């Protein structure tokens, strides 16, 4: 999907001239499967829209343990920079799990565009509200649900993602080991 078409799907950007002008400020770039879009601990000031393909975001501790914190299937907006970076440094790594096409814009430029244009401001605020809502729902899931219920929640919140993303990412996203996820998936296939 092209960026203009994606932006026009938002009720906030239904004005074609506004959406076209906004889309013109973004730069598109292809990424091969396995490529890093951003790296934890490296400078990061961009906002991203996945136009095609799939990405995951993850964090890694000092011991090298990686935990998945987000899934993106294009077309979609990646979690805003304000939630992914601190002081211009990325808190997460984002990598392509398939070949992908991404549009990017500097977050400072996006802020300026949001100040200058109410439709762009409304679009940006809707993206941020959506990201906060998703984060709160995931936190609730991890705090309140057991393993089987987490898998049920994941299947409802992210239909079809089990067939798209490696199960190691799904397991860490749900706060469990890949072995536990495999057992729960086998149990769900057999029924209660």
Order of alpha helices (4+ residues) and beta strands (2+ residues): alpha-alpha-beta-beta-beta-beta-beta-beta-alpha-beta-beta-beta-beta-alpha-alpha-alpha-alpha-alpha-alpha
